[in-house]
Every structure is written in structure tokens, then in C-alpha cells.
Amino acid sequence: PAQPEIAPTDLLGSAMHLLKDRYEMVLETAAAGQKLQEMVGMLELVRDENAGVDHVRPNLIRVSVIADGTTLARTSGVLAIEGDVRMEPRQKRYKGKDIKSVFGGDENPVHELVGSGSVFLYPESGTTFFPLNIDGELIYIVEDAFYALSGEWRWENGRLPGSGGTDLHLVQLRGKGTLAVLIDEGTRLGAIKLKSQKLTVPTDTLAGWFGNIVPVLSDLVLPTGKVQDGAVQFQGDGTVLVRVPGS
């Protein structure tokens, strides 16, 4: 059978972003003692005012809040709020109706951002962001990897049932805009393309998937014969997003 095709989601873009940020950091450091207005220009955080989620630094994003769009975000790390923005706790949504469970969990819940303006957010220690631009695709994201989105979206929560209470909680999204995935520092997001073959991914490295794929919770049987709990088996045509540890 055909082998899965492994490809980075945006290695070149990530590398250019990192190099640009380091270059700007050198400029900012060297700018000490310059005129105030010149320094402000160098330290400006907003890079793209038209972006739904603007990745202004490796560990800082600006989430746009617009009156006629949908904006969701975890809000434990707020650096600043610009404009008239309210944060309303979100319950999970299932089959078009809100249910009692808290979206994102009690410790770091997801809020709906309402009004007009921007919110600057930073992640918890040891984590960072990976923004994805979505243009109408249906995509599933593991709930603990979801951080924020802004744009025109339809969404609801779901889960893959497992044995012994080991369900995998998910967010189903369709729309146009930008989605911020939460990953550990030192990791990157990778994509494995499937062409009618099986793929098994441990749940702790899975970030999400899209395409014509059928997922089922299962065990992962290693080549040594050892059985590892907590994995998802996929089959079909599509793409699986994985959190790849750094070297």
C-alpha cells in the first residue's frame, strides 16, 4: 500500500518568522537611546491589522474581535485589551445547542469575545502558538490543542468514545479565518497525508485532522509487541495534524 506522505505545515514560513523576530529583537536592543518615536515604531506589536489572529511574536498573538464575526479564545494570558471587548464564558455546543459542560475545561476555559477591538494573548509557560489559515474546510481539532479563532465560523464540540472514560474531546470547525493551535515550545506542527491507508497516532501527539477520514480510538501496538494505551486509528483520504517534538 501507498505510504503516508509526511510534510511540514509551513516550515519555511515558521523559519522566516523566527528569523525576522530575532532580527527585530537585535534592532530593538540596539535602539536603546534613540528618539522615542523611532523606538515606538520598532517596538510596534501589531503587524497585520487585517489578520484575524496576528502572530506578532513567537509567544504572543493579537486576536481581532469584529461585530459580525466569531471570536473564541482561551483568556488565561491577557497582555492587553484594545477597544470595546467583552469576554463571555462559553459552554460546549452539541448539535446546535449549548450543553452544561465548559468549553476548554474549568482551569483554562474558552471565552467568546464580543464587541469590537483586539486582545493580545500569551500562552502558558512551556507552550506556544501555531496559526492556521482556513478557507472553508471542515477541520477537527483536539480540544486541548485549541487556543483561539477569529473569522466567519460554524462550530460545535464532539468526542471520540473510548473505553474506561478515555474519550477524546474535539472541536469541529468550518469557516473562513484564522485558527491558533497550542503546541509545546520546541515542537512544530506536521501534516501526514493519507491516501486510502491506515494510520495510528498516539493521542498525546495528535492535534487534529481534515478530509475524508474515519477516526477510531484504539491501542497502539509497537513493533516490539508492546501495547500503548491511547491512540487514534485513521483510514481514508485526508490529512492528520501532529505535534512533532523538536530535535
C-alpha positions as CSV (number, residue, x, y, z in Angstrom):
1,P,0.0,0.0,0.0
2,A,1.0,3.6,-0.5
3,Q,3.0,5.1,2.4
4,P,1.7,8.2,4.2
5,E,3.3,11.4,2.9
6,I,4.8,13.4,5.7
7,A,5.1,17.2,5.1
8,P,5.6,20.2,7.3
9,T,2.6,22.5,7.5
10,D,4.7,25.7,6.9
11,L,8.4,25.1,7.8
12,L,9.7,27.9,5.6
13,G,7.1,30.4,6.9
14,S,7.9,29.4,10.5
15,A,11.7,29.8,9.9
16,M,11.3,33.2,8.3
17,H,9.0,34.3,11.1
18,L,11.6,33.2,13.7
19,L,14.5,34.8,11.8
20,K,12.5,38.1,11.4
21,D,11.7,38.1,15.1
22,R,15.3,37.6,16.2
23,Y,16.4,40.3,13.7
24,E,13.8,42.7,15.2
25,M,15.0,41.8,18.7
26,V,18.5,42.8,17.8
27,L,17.3,46.1,16.4
28,E,15.1,46.8,19.4
29,T,18.1,46.1,21.7
30,A,20.4,48.3,19.6
31,A,17.7,51.0,19.6
32,A,18.3,52.0,23.2
33,G,18.9,55.7,23.4
34,Q,17.2,56.5,20.1
35,K,14.4,59.1,19.8
36,L,11.2,58.0,21.5
37,Q,9.1,58.0,18.3
38,E,11.6,55.9,16.4
39,M,11.7,53.4,19.2
40,V,7.9,53.1,19.3
41,G,7.9,52.2,15.6
42,M,10.4,49.4,16.2
43,L,8.5,48.1,19.2
44,E,5.1,48.1,17.5
45,L,3.3,44.8,18.2
46,V,0.6,45.0,15.5
47,R,1.9,43.6,12.2
48,D,-1.2,42.8,10.2
49,E,-4.3,44.7,11.2
50,N,-6.4,42.7,8.7
51,A,-5.5,39.3,10.2
52,G,-8.0,37.6,12.4
53,V,-5.2,36.2,14.5
54,D,-1.9,38.1,14.1
55,H,1.2,36.2,15.3
56,V,3.1,39.3,16.4
57,R,5.8,37.3,18.4
58,P,6.5,33.6,18.8
59,N,4.7,33.7,22.2
60,L,2.2,36.5,21.6
61,I,-0.9,36.7,19.3
62,R,-3.3,39.5,18.7
63,V,-6.9,38.2,18.2
64,S,-9.3,40.5,16.3
65,V,-12.8,40.9,17.6
66,I,-15.4,42.1,15.0
67,A,-19.1,42.6,15.5
68,D,-20.2,40.4,12.6
69,G,-17.7,37.5,13.1
70,T,-17.0,34.8,15.6
71,T,-14.1,35.1,18.0
72,L,-13.2,32.4,20.6
73,A,-10.1,32.2,22.8
74,R,-8.7,30.9,26.0
75,T,-8.0,34.1,28.0
76,S,-5.7,33.0,30.9
77,G,-2.9,35.0,29.4
78,V,-4.1,38.5,28.6
79,L,-1.4,41.1,27.9
80,A,-3.8,43.9,26.8
81,I,-7.3,44.6,25.5
82,E,-7.8,47.2,22.8
83,G,-11.2,48.7,22.1
84,D,-14.6,47.7,23.5
85,V,-14.4,43.9,24.1
86,R,-16.4,41.7,26.4
87,M,-15.4,38.1,27.4
88,E,-18.3,35.7,27.9
89,P,-17.7,32.1,29.1
90,R,-18.6,29.5,26.5
91,Q,-20.4,26.3,27.2
92,K,-19.8,23.4,24.9
93,R,-22.1,23.2,21.9
94,Y,-23.5,19.9,20.6
95,K,-25.9,19.5,17.7
96,G,-26.5,23.3,17.6
97,K,-27.4,23.6,21.3
98,D,-25.4,24.7,24.3
99,I,-24.8,22.0,27.0
100,K,-23.7,22.3,30.6
101,S,-20.0,21.3,30.1
102,V,-17.5,24.2,30.0
103,F,-15.7,24.5,26.6
104,G,-12.0,24.1,27.3
105,G,-12.4,22.9,30.9
106,D,-12.7,24.7,34.2
107,E,-8.9,25.6,34.6
108,N,-8.4,27.3,31.3
109,P,-11.9,27.8,29.7
110,V,-12.6,29.2,26.2
111,H,-14.4,32.5,26.1
112,E,-16.4,34.2,23.3
113,L,-15.0,37.6,22.6
114,V,-17.8,40.1,21.8
115,G,-17.6,43.7,20.6
116,S,-15.0,45.4,18.5
117,G,-11.3,45.6,19.1
118,S,-8.3,43.3,19.8
119,V,-7.0,41.2,22.6
120,F,-3.3,40.4,23.0
121,L,-2.7,36.9,24.4
122,Y,0.3,34.9,25.5
123,P,0.3,31.2,26.3
124,E,1.1,29.3,29.5
125,S,4.8,28.7,30.3
126,G,6.3,26.0,28.0
127,T,3.8,26.4,25.2
128,T,3.4,28.5,22.0
129,F,1.1,29.1,19.1
130,F,0.8,27.8,15.5
131,P,-1.7,29.9,13.4
132,L,-3.6,28.1,10.5
133,N,-5.5,30.0,7.8
134,I,-8.7,28.2,6.9
135,D,-10.7,28.8,3.8
136,G,-14.0,26.9,4.1
137,E,-12.6,23.5,5.1
138,L,-14.1,21.3,7.7
139,I,-11.4,20.6,10.3
140,Y,-11.4,18.7,13.6
141,I,-9.0,20.0,16.4
142,V,-8.2,18.1,19.6
143,E,-9.8,20.3,22.4
144,D,-6.6,20.7,24.4
145,A,-4.8,21.9,21.3
146,F,-7.4,24.6,20.5
147,Y,-6.5,28.1,21.6
148,A,-8.3,30.8,19.5
149,L,-10.0,31.6,16.3
150,S,-11.4,34.7,14.5
151,G,-13.4,34.9,11.3
152,E,-16.6,33.5,9.9
153,W,-17.1,30.2,11.7
154,R,-19.6,27.4,12.5
155,W,-18.5,25.2,15.3
156,E,-19.5,22.6,17.8
157,N,-17.9,20.2,20.2
158,G,-17.7,16.4,20.0
159,R,-15.8,13.4,21.2
160,L,-14.5,10.0,20.1
161,P,-15.8,7.5,22.7
162,G,-13.2,5.2,24.3
163,S,-13.3,2.5,26.9
164,G,-12.9,3.3,30.6
165,G,-13.8,7.0,30.3
166,T,-10.9,7.8,27.9
167,D,-12.9,9.8,25.4
168,L,-11.0,12.2,23.1
169,H,-12.7,15.6,23.2
170,L,-12.7,17.6,19.9
171,V,-13.8,20.8,18.3
172,Q,-15.4,20.6,14.8
173,L,-14.9,23.8,12.8
174,R,-15.9,25.0,9.4
175,G,-15.4,28.5,8.1
176,K,-13.0,31.2,6.9
177,G,-10.5,32.9,9.1
178,T,-7.5,32.1,11.3
179,L,-7.2,29.3,13.9
180,A,-4.4,29.3,16.6
181,V,-3.3,25.8,17.7
182,L,-1.5,25.4,21.0
183,I,1.7,23.4,20.9
184,D,4.6,22.8,23.3
185,E,7.7,25.0,23.0
186,G,10.3,23.2,21.0
187,T,7.8,21.4,18.8
188,R,6.2,22.2,15.5
189,L,3.1,21.2,13.7
190,G,3.4,18.5,11.0
191,A,1.0,17.0,8.5
192,I,0.7,13.4,7.4
193,K,-1.3,12.9,4.2
194,L,-3.3,9.7,3.9
195,K,-4.2,8.0,0.6
196,S,-6.6,5.2,1.5
197,Q,-4.4,3.6,4.1
198,K,-4.4,3.2,7.8
199,L,-2.5,5.4,10.3
200,T,-2.3,5.2,14.0
201,V,-1.3,8.2,16.1
202,P,-0.9,8.4,19.9
203,T,-3.4,10.9,21.3
204,D,-0.7,12.9,23.0
205,T,0.9,13.9,19.7
206,L,-2.4,14.3,17.8
207,A,-3.6,17.9,17.0
208,G,-6.4,17.3,14.5
209,W,-7.3,16.3,11.0
210,F,-9.3,17.2,7.9
211,G,-10.5,15.4,4.8
212,N,-12.5,12.2,4.2
213,I,-11.1,10.3,7.2
214,V,-12.7,7.9,9.6
215,P,-11.1,8.1,13.1
216,V,-11.5,5.4,15.8
217,L,-9.9,5.3,19.3
218,S,-7.7,2.3,19.7
219,D,-4.5,1.0,21.2
220,L,-1.1,1.5,19.6
221,V,0.8,-1.8,19.0
222,L,4.5,-1.1,18.7
223,P,6.8,-3.2,16.6
224,T,8.2,-4.7,19.8
225,G,4.8,-6.1,20.5
226,K,4.2,-3.7,23.4
227,V,0.7,-2.2,23.6
228,Q,0.5,1.6,24.3
229,D,-2.8,2.9,25.5
230,G,-4.4,6.0,24.0
231,A,-4.2,6.2,20.2
232,V,-6.4,7.1,17.2
233,Q,-6.5,5.0,14.1
234,F,-7.4,6.8,10.9
235,Q,-8.4,5.4,7.5
236,G,-9.3,7.3,4.3
237,D,-8.1,10.2,2.2
238,G,-7.1,13.4,4.0
239,T,-4.6,14.9,6.4
240,V,-3.7,14.3,10.0
241,L,-2.1,17.1,12.0
242,V,0.5,16.0,14.6
243,R,2.6,17.8,17.2
244,V,6.2,16.9,16.3
245,P,8.9,17.1,19.0
246,G,11.9,19.2,18.3
247,S,15.4,17.8,17.8
